[in-house]
Structure formats: structure tokens, C-alpha cells
């Protein structure tokens, strides 16, 4: 009997497939190569339980790109 894949397995497959396709695009279409790793090693998994939780998380997702300028993962930051 086959058990449904876990969220972690789905995320892992997504990262693998997209990385493979990106690398192919770099080789075949001259896409700009990504310096470093394409994906972070892990991800944050959270079950949204109520409206307040949903609003907090959706605000974080909408506002998070504004923090990129100060993010330690941003390769354009000189420290």
C-alpha cells in the first residue's frame, strides 16, 4: 500500500526539479548562473489554525521582500 508523500518529500521534489530545470536553462539558454545555493537547506512548516494566524503569515509574506536589502543572504550587501 502506497502512503501519500509528506510535505517534506513534496518540497524536496519541487526543489530538485526546479534546480535541475534552472541548471538546464543556464546551459541551454544562457540564463545567469546563481552564485551559491539556489535553495535554502530547509524550510519553515506551519499549520495555519485561525484567521489571526492567516493574517499574520500573509502580512509577513507580503512584506518580507522589503527586508531583502538587509538580509544576510543578500549577496549584494557589503559588510
C-alpha positions in Angstrom: 0.0 0.0 0.0 1.4 3.4 -1.1 1.4 6.1 1.5 0.9 9.7 0.4 4.1 11.8 0.3 4.9 14.0 3.2 5.1 17.8 2.9 8.9 17.5 3.2 9.1 15.0 0.3 6.9 17.3 -1.9 9.1 20.3 -1.1 12.3 18.2 -1.7 10.9 17.1 -5.1 10.0 20.7 -6.0 13.5 22.0 -5.1 15.1 19.2 -7.1 13.0 19.6 -10.2 13.3 23.4 -10.2 17.1 23.3 -9.6 17.5 20.8 -12.5 15.4 22.9 -14.8 17.3 26.1 -13.8 20.7 24.4 -14.4 19.5 23.3 -17.8 18.4 26.9 -18.6 21.8 28.2 -17.7 23.5 25.7 -20.1 20.9 25.8 -22.9 19.6 29.3 -22.8 22.4 31.3 -21.2 20.5 32.2 -18.1 22.6 34.0 -15.4 24.1 31.4 -13.1 23.1 31.7 -9.5 26.1 32.3 -7.1 25.8 29.9 -4.2 22.9 27.7 -3.5 19.6 28.1 -5.3 17.5 27.0 -2.3 17.9 27.3 1.4 18.7 24.0 3.1 15.4 23.8 5.0 12.0 25.5 5.1 9.6 26.5 7.8 6.4 24.5 8.0 3.4 25.8 9.9 -0.2 24.8 10.0 -2.5 27.9 9.8 -5.1 27.4 12.5 -7.2 30.5 12.5 -7.9 33.9 10.9 -5.4 35.8 13.1 -2.7 33.3 12.1 -3.6 33.6 8.4 -3.4 37.4 8.6 0.0 37.4 10.4 1.5 35.0 7.9 0.1 36.7 4.8 1.4 40.0 6.1 4.8 38.5 6.6 4.8 37.0 3.1 3.7 40.3 1.5 6.2 42.5 3.5 9.2 40.1 3.6 10.7 41.2 0.2 11.2 44.7 1.6 13.7 43.1 4.1 15.9 41.7 1.4 18.1 44.8 1.3 19.2 44.0 4.9 19.1 40.2 4.7 22.4 38.4 5.5 21.8 36.1 2.5 21.8 39.0 0.1 25.0 38.8 -1.9 24.9 42.5 -2.8 25.5 43.5 0.9 29.0 44.5 1.7 29.8 44.1 5.4 
